Amino acid sequence: MKENALTAKSIDFAARIVKLQNYLAKTKKETIISKQIGRSGTSIGANIHEANYGQSKADFISKLHIALKETAETEYWLKVLIKSEILKPEEGASLLDDCTEIKRILIASLNTAKE
């Protein structure tokens, strides 16, 4: 089965979040936020992947909504890490861009699925 672009992007993003957690641990900057962003950032892709195997259109839409909520949470934690100077703006910008791109694709996918 060919992997769709959203699934591929979410897997790549989750891998970057895992690397961020490892970076925070190595630099002794690990906080409760690093655990939170780890959960929400990896959950995005898990819910997208699960949506692809939904039992119905409603189940598919529900899983994509959960992924969208996790994307919003991850975006929030990234902004907090940058604002609190745990991450430099240039370090967080690329992650924020990827998160925003996934969010936009999810919104478009949800709108299409609801039509």
C-alpha positions as CSV (number, residue, x, y, z in Angstrom):
1,M,0.0,0.0,0.0
2,K,1.3,3.4,-1.0
3,E,1.8,5.8,1.9
4,N,-0.1,9.1,1.5
5,A,1.5,12.5,1.9
6,L,-0.2,13.3,5.1
7,T,0.8,10.0,6.7
8,A,4.4,10.4,5.5
9,K,4.6,14.0,6.8
10,S,3.2,13.0,10.2
11,I,5.7,10.2,10.6
12,D,8.6,12.5,9.7
13,F,7.2,15.1,12.1
14,A,6.9,12.5,14.9
15,A,10.6,11.5,14.3
16,R,11.6,15.1,14.7
17,I,9.6,15.4,17.9
18,V,11.4,12.3,19.3
19,K,14.7,13.9,18.3
20,L,13.7,17.1,20.1
21,Q,12.9,15.2,23.3
22,N,16.3,13.5,23.1
23,Y,18.0,16.9,22.5
24,L,16.2,18.3,25.6
25,A,17.3,15.4,27.7
26,K,20.9,15.6,26.5
27,T,21.1,19.4,27.2
28,K,19.4,18.9,30.6
29,K,16.5,21.1,29.5
30,E,14.0,18.3,29.8
31,T,10.8,19.5,31.5
32,I,7.3,18.4,31.8
33,I,6.7,20.2,28.5
34,S,9.1,17.9,26.7
35,K,7.0,15.0,27.8
36,Q,3.8,16.7,26.8
37,I,5.1,17.6,23.3
38,G,6.3,14.1,22.9
39,R,2.9,12.7,23.6
40,S,1.0,15.2,21.4
41,G,3.5,15.4,18.6
42,T,3.7,11.6,18.1
43,S,-0.1,11.2,18.6
44,I,-0.8,13.2,15.4
45,G,0.6,10.6,13.1
46,A,-0.8,7.7,15.2
47,N,-4.3,9.1,14.8
48,I,-3.8,9.8,11.1
49,H,-2.6,6.3,10.6
50,E,-5.5,4.9,12.5
51,A,-8.0,7.0,10.5
52,N,-6.8,5.3,7.4
53,Y,-8.2,2.1,8.8
54,G,-11.5,3.6,10.1
55,Q,-14.6,1.4,10.3
56,S,-16.7,4.1,8.7
57,K,-16.5,7.6,7.2
58,A,-17.6,9.0,10.7
59,D,-14.8,7.0,12.3
60,F,-12.3,8.4,9.8
61,I,-13.5,12.0,10.4
62,S,-13.3,11.5,14.2
63,K,-9.7,10.3,14.1
64,L,-8.7,13.2,11.9
65,H,-10.3,15.6,14.3
66,I,-8.3,14.0,17.2
67,A,-5.1,14.4,15.1
68,L,-6.1,18.1,14.5
69,K,-6.5,18.7,18.2
70,E,-3.1,17.0,18.9
71,T,-1.6,19.3,16.2
72,A,-3.0,22.4,18.0
73,E,-1.6,21.1,21.3
74,T,1.8,20.4,19.8
75,E,1.9,23.9,18.2
76,Y,1.1,25.4,21.6
77,W,4.0,23.5,23.3
78,L,6.4,24.5,20.6
79,K,5.5,28.2,21.1
80,V,5.9,27.8,24.9
81,L,9.4,26.2,24.4
82,I,10.4,29.1,22.2
83,K,8.9,31.8,24.4
84,S,10.5,30.4,27.5
85,E,13.9,30.3,25.6
86,I,14.3,26.6,26.0
87,L,14.3,26.5,22.2
88,K,15.8,29.2,20.2
89,P,13.4,30.7,17.6
90,E,15.4,29.4,14.7
91,E,15.4,25.9,16.2
92,G,11.6,25.9,16.7
93,A,10.6,27.7,13.5
94,S,11.1,24.7,11.3
95,L,9.1,22.4,13.6
96,L,6.4,25.0,13.8
97,D,6.3,25.3,10.0
98,D,5.9,21.5,9.7
99,C,3.2,21.5,12.4
100,T,1.3,24.2,10.6
101,E,1.6,22.4,7.3
102,I,0.2,19.2,8.8
103,K,-2.6,21.3,10.4
104,R,-3.6,22.8,7.0
105,I,-3.6,19.4,5.3
106,L,-5.8,18.0,8.1
107,I,-8.2,20.9,7.8
108,A,-8.4,20.4,4.0
109,S,-8.8,16.6,4.5
110,L,-11.6,17.1,7.0
111,N,-13.4,19.6,4.8
112,T,-13.2,17.1,1.8
113,A,-14.3,14.2,3.9
114,K,-17.3,16.0,5.2
115,E,-18.5,16.9,1.7
